[in-house]
Amino acid sequence: MKLLTLIVHAGIEQSLGDMLRGLAAISGFTFTPVQGHGSRQECDPVLSARDSVVGYTPHIRVDIVLQDNAVPAVLSALRQDQSLAGRGVYWLTLLEESGRL
């Protein structure tokens, strides 16, 4: 099993949630609000006037537990989603165990 973690601009939360719910390989996911801090580029297309004033960009962290064989299809769907273009990063980690308590 793998844990796919995304950090995406908060402005696409609704459309991303809709897209993820439509993928058969995903049985559930978690959204967590996070703040993106770091150096800014003047031409950053997702940097709003608000972000410049407050000094951070609102983001959403998305955690998705996936079966190994589902990873390529999910990543392909994410890469094809135009609303994500340039608006997020991801990483994939090995998940040794998961379950319900």
MDAnalysis code that builds the backbone (N, CA, C; Angstrom):
import MDAnalysis as mda
import numpy as np

u = mda.Universe.empty(303, n_residues=101, atom_resindex=np.repeat(np.arange(101), 3), trajectory=True)
u.add_TopologyAttr("name", ["N", "CA", "C"] * 101)
u.add_TopologyAttr("resid", np.arange(1, 102))
u.add_TopologyAttr("resname", ["MET", "LYS", "LEU", "LEU", "THR", "LEU", "ILE", "VAL", "HIS", "ALA", "GLY", "ILE", "GLU", "GLN", "SER", "LEU", "GLY", "ASP", "MET", "LEU", "ARG", "GLY", "LEU", "ALA", "ALA", "ILE", "SER", "GLY", "PHE", "THR", "PHE", "THR", "PRO", "VAL", "GLN", "GLY", "HIS", "GLY", "SER", "ARG", "GLN", "GLU", "CYS", "ASP", "PRO", "VAL", "LEU", "SER", "ALA", "ARG", "ASP", "SER", "VAL", "VAL", "GLY", "TYR", "THR", "PRO", "HIS", "ILE", "ARG", "VAL", "ASP", "ILE", "VAL", "LEU", "GLN", "ASP", "ASN", "ALA", "VAL", "PRO", "ALA", "VAL", "LEU", "SER", "ALA", "LEU", "ARG", "GLN", "ASP", "GLN", "SER", "LEU", "ALA", "GLY", "ARG", "GLY", "VAL", "TYR", "TRP", "LEU", "THR", "LEU", "LEU", "GLU", "GLU", "SER", "GLY", "ARG", "LEU"])
u.atoms.positions = np.array([
    [0.837, -1.174, 0.000],
    [0.000, 0.000, 0.000],
    [0.882, 1.236, 0.000],
    [0.312, 2.327, -0.515],
    [1.032, 3.590, -0.601],
    [0.174, 4.709, -0.017],
    [0.852, 5.738, 0.467],
    [0.187, 6.957, 0.899],
    [0.570, 8.045, -0.083],
    [-0.422, 8.557, -0.790],
    [-0.227, 9.657, -1.723],
    [-0.622, 10.933, -0.989],
    [0.314, 11.873, -0.896],
    [0.061, 13.142, -0.242],
    [0.189, 14.254, -1.272],
    [-0.810, 15.111, -1.326],
    [-0.811, 16.265, -2.217],
    [-0.867, 17.525, -1.371],
    [-0.226, 18.583, -1.821],
    [-0.404, 19.922, -1.273],
    [-0.832, 20.773, -2.462],
    [-2.060, 21.295, -2.409],
    [-2.613, 22.054, -3.525],
    [-3.185, 23.375, -3.025],
    [-3.284, 24.332, -3.925],
    [-3.854, 25.633, -3.586],
    [-5.305, 25.440, -3.136],
    [-5.684, 26.123, -2.069],
    [-7.016, 25.954, -1.481],
    [-8.137, 26.317, -2.444],
    [-7.851, 27.117, -3.439],
    [-8.878, 27.534, -4.385],
    [-9.458, 26.414, -5.223],
    [-8.794, 25.273, -5.267],
    [-9.304, 24.168, -6.084],
    [-9.838, 23.018, -5.235],
    [-10.057, 23.259, -3.959],
    [-10.510, 22.201, -3.053],
    [-11.782, 21.516, -3.548],
    [-12.785, 22.280, -3.908],
    [-14.066, 21.700, -4.321],
    [-13.929, 20.862, -5.597],
    [-13.261, 21.411, -6.607],
    [-13.133, 20.660, -7.867],
    [-12.256, 19.425, -7.689],
    [-11.211, 19.521, -6.865],
    [-10.366, 18.357, -6.607],
    [-11.153, 17.282, -5.874],
    [-11.924, 17.670, -4.869],
    [-12.749, 16.703, -4.141],
    [-13.720, 15.990, -5.062],
    [-14.349, 16.739, -5.957],
    [-15.278, 16.136, -6.922],
    [-14.567, 15.130, -7.808],
    [-13.371, 15.495, -8.282],
    [-12.619, 14.605, -9.162],
    [-12.186, 13.338, -8.425],
    [-11.690, 13.481, -7.191],
    [-11.235, 12.322, -6.429],
    [-12.379, 11.374, -6.098],
    [-13.540, 11.928, -5.770],
    [-14.709, 11.076, -5.483],
    [-15.151, 10.280, -6.714],
    [-14.803, 10.760, -7.889],
    [-15.173, 10.075, -9.125],
    [-14.219, 8.972, -9.540],
    [-13.120, 8.801, -8.830],
    [-12.150, 7.756, -9.182],
    [-12.441, 6.481, -8.402],
    [-12.682, 5.395, -9.105],
    [-13.041, 4.121, -8.476],
    [-11.939, 3.591, -7.565],
    [-10.685, 3.929, -7.844],
    [-9.563, 3.406, -7.060],
    [-9.444, 4.066, -5.691],
    [-10.196, 5.142, -5.473],
    [-10.096, 5.875, -4.209],
    [-11.352, 5.638, -3.385],
    [-11.162, 5.036, -2.216],
    [-12.319, 4.770, -1.344],
    [-12.550, 5.912, -0.362],
    [-11.577, 6.790, -0.200],
    [-11.708, 7.937, 0.686],
    [-10.418, 8.728, 0.720],
    [-10.509, 9.931, 1.234],
    [-9.334, 10.799, 1.335],
    [-9.585, 11.810, 2.439],
    [-8.528, 12.486, 2.854],
    [-8.615, 13.474, 3.918],
    [-8.081, 14.807, 3.420],
    [-8.829, 15.886, 3.654],
    [-8.377, 17.251, 3.385],
    [-7.996, 17.898, 4.714],
    [-6.845, 18.535, 4.767],
    [-6.403, 19.273, 5.937],
    [-5.923, 20.646, 5.487],
    [-6.442, 21.734, 6.066],
    [-5.950, 23.067, 5.688],
    [-4.503, 23.257, 6.154],
    [-3.667, 23.793, 5.288],
    [-2.272, 24.098, 5.618],
    [-1.922, 25.448, 5.006],
    [-0.815, 26.029, 5.449],
    [-0.350, 27.306, 4.926],
    [0.968, 27.098, 4.205],
    [1.067, 27.619, 2.994],
    [2.303, 27.512, 2.229],
    [3.172, 28.736, 2.436],
    [4.345, 28.540, 3.030],
    [5.298, 29.626, 3.248],
    [6.541, 29.353, 2.409],
    [7.177, 30.395, 1.932],
    [8.404, 30.226, 1.166],
    [8.635, 31.434, 0.289],
    [9.686, 31.368, -0.508],
    [9.985, 32.491, -1.397],
    [8.912, 32.571, -2.474],
    [8.612, 33.771, -2.861],
    [7.551, 34.009, -3.847],
    [8.155, 34.545, -5.137],
    [7.543, 34.173, -6.238],
    [7.931, 34.735, -7.520],
    [6.880, 35.764, -7.912],
    [7.310, 36.872, -8.453],
    [6.390, 37.936, -8.848],
    [5.343, 37.447, -9.844],
    [5.702, 36.495, -10.697],
    [4.788, 36.057, -11.748],
    [4.008, 34.799, -11.377],
    [3.988, 34.431, -10.113],
    [3.271, 33.233, -9.661],
    [1.785, 33.394, -9.955],
    [1.186, 32.562, -10.836],
    [-0.213, 32.745, -11.225],
    [-1.219, 32.450, -10.115],
    [-0.834, 31.718, -9.077],
    [-1.777, 31.423, -7.996],
    [-1.598, 32.340, -6.799],
    [-0.663, 33.269, -6.869],
    [-0.426, 34.210, -5.778],
    [-1.390, 35.381, -5.917],
    [-2.311, 35.501, -4.975],
    [-3.292, 36.589, -5.018],
    [-2.764, 37.795, -4.252],
    [-3.463, 38.917, -4.378],
    [-3.101, 40.110, -3.616],
    [-3.184, 39.806, -2.123],
    [-4.182, 39.043, -1.712],
    [-4.343, 38.649, -0.312],
    [-3.130, 37.881, 0.184],
    [-2.652, 36.933, -0.636],
    [-1.492, 36.132, -0.266],
    [-0.257, 37.010, -0.065],
    [-0.085, 37.997, -0.928],
    [1.057, 38.900, -0.817],
    [0.998, 39.712, 0.470],
    [-0.196, 40.126, 0.867],
    [-0.358, 40.954, 2.057],
    [-0.138, 40.142, 3.333],
    [-0.762, 38.968, 3.440],
    [-0.667, 38.189, 4.673],
    [0.616, 37.369, 4.760],
    [1.294, 37.145, 3.637],
    [2.587, 36.480, 3.673],
    [2.563, 34.974, 3.523],
    [1.419, 34.388, 3.276],
    [1.356, 32.947, 3.024],
    [0.206, 32.660, 2.077],
    [0.239, 31.459, 1.523],
    [-0.790, 31.026, 0.597],
    [-1.581, 29.888, 1.223],
    [-2.918, 29.976, 1.247],
    [-3.702, 28.876, 1.810],
    [-3.656, 27.656, 0.880],
    [-3.390, 26.517, 1.472],
    [-3.322, 25.267, 0.729],
    [-4.164, 24.212, 1.442],
    [-4.364, 23.120, 0.760],
    [-5.032, 21.952, 1.306],
    [-4.072, 20.779, 1.167],
    [-3.898, 20.045, 2.254],
    [-3.140, 18.792, 2.199],
    [-4.156, 17.681, 2.001],
    [-3.877, 16.817, 1.042],
    [-4.754, 15.700, 0.731],
    [-3.974, 14.411, 0.964],
    [-4.497, 13.538, 1.809],
    [-3.882, 12.235, 2.056],
    [-4.803, 11.151, 1.531],
    [-4.232, 10.264, 0.712],
    [-5.004, 9.190, 0.085],
    [-4.244, 7.878, 0.246],
    [-4.864, 6.887, 0.857],
    [-4.277, 5.550, 0.959],
    [-4.702, 4.782, -0.286],
    [-3.713, 4.214, -0.986],
    [-3.976, 3.520, -2.251],
    [-3.345, 2.138, -2.270],
    [-3.993, 1.231, -2.954],
    [-3.377, -0.041, -3.280],
    [-2.267, 0.240, -4.292],
    [-1.199, -0.538, -4.257],
    [-0.059, -0.305, -5.148],
    [-0.475, -0.223, -6.611],
    [-1.376, -1.107, -7.038],
    [-1.756, -1.146, -8.450],
    [-2.644, 0.032, -8.862],
    [-3.160, 0.809, -7.909],
    [-4.012, 1.954, -8.213],
    [-3.215, 3.239, -8.425],
    [-1.970, 3.258, -7.989],
    [-1.171, 4.488, -8.029],
    [-1.039, 5.052, -9.446],
    [-0.660, 4.271, -10.462],
    [-0.493, 4.858, -11.797],
    [-1.769, 5.514, -12.330],
    [-2.914, 4.886, -12.146],
    [-4.171, 5.447, -12.652],
    [-4.540, 6.744, -11.935],
    [-4.338, 6.786, -10.626],
    [-4.665, 7.989, -9.858],
    [-3.725, 9.132, -10.243],
    [-2.432, 8.860, -10.337],
    [-1.496, 9.906, -10.742],
    [-1.787, 10.398, -12.158],
    [-2.150, 9.504, -13.039],
    [-2.497, 9.898, -14.404],
    [-3.707, 10.829, -14.408],
    [-4.730, 10.496, -13.636],
    [-5.923, 11.342, -13.558],
    [-5.585, 12.711, -12.982],
    [-4.730, 12.759, -11.977],
    [-4.326, 14.038, -11.386],
    [-3.551, 14.880, -12.389],
    [-2.666, 14.252, -13.134],
    [-1.864, 14.984, -14.122],
    [-2.720, 15.528, -15.260],
    [-3.819, 14.862, -15.568],
    [-4.701, 15.301, -16.647],
    [-5.678, 16.388, -16.213],
    [-5.837, 16.596, -14.926],
    [-6.771, 17.594, -14.407],
    [-6.176, 18.990, -14.587],
    [-6.750, 19.774, -15.487],
    [-6.223, 21.095, -15.804],
    [-6.270, 22.065, -14.625],
    [-7.200, 21.874, -13.696],
    [-7.277, 22.788, -12.549],
    [-6.074, 22.629, -11.618],
    [-5.357, 21.516, -11.718],
    [-4.173, 21.280, -10.889],
    [-2.886, 21.823, -11.500],
    [-2.897, 22.138, -12.775],
    [-1.677, 22.537, -13.479],
    [-0.983, 23.699, -12.759],
    [0.213, 23.446, -12.245],
    [0.996, 24.461, -11.574],
    [0.494, 24.849, -10.193],
    [-0.449, 24.093, -9.636],
    [-1.061, 24.489, -8.369],
    [-0.830, 23.505, -7.238],
    [0.125, 22.605, -7.398],
    [0.342, 21.660, -6.313],
    [1.579, 20.805, -6.489],
    [1.872, 20.072, -5.433],
    [2.978, 19.115, -5.421],
    [2.457, 17.829, -4.784],
    [3.178, 16.746, -4.982],
    [2.780, 15.481, -4.357],
    [4.003, 14.685, -3.974],
    [3.802, 13.732, -3.087],
    [4.812, 12.718, -2.794],
    [4.097, 11.418, -2.460],
    [4.810, 10.354, -2.666],
    [4.276, 9.011, -2.483],
    [5.191, 8.281, -1.510],
    [4.608, 7.683, -0.471],
    [5.407, 6.961, 0.517],
    [4.832, 5.567, 0.731],
    [5.708, 4.672, 1.122],
    [5.311, 3.311, 1.434],
    [4.528, 3.311, 2.732],
    [3.414, 2.629, 2.754],
    [2.585, 2.517, 3.948],
    [2.698, 1.084, 4.437],
    [3.280, 0.899, 5.597],
    [3.520, -0.448, 6.102],
    [2.260, -1.117, 6.621],
    [1.365, -0.332, 7.187],
    [0.164, -0.926, 7.775],
    [-0.906, 0.146, 7.877],
    [-2.149, -0.285, 7.746],
    [-3.275, 0.608, 8.007],
    [-4.419, -0.243, 8.539],
    [-5.354, 0.389, 9.190],
    [-6.498, -0.339, 9.726],
    [-7.428, 0.603, 10.445],
    [-8.429, 0.059, 11.054],
    [-9.415, 0.856, 11.803],
    [-9.269, 0.561, 13.274],
    [-9.478, 1.573, 14.081],
    [-9.397, 1.432, 15.532],
    [-10.789, 1.552, 16.134],
])
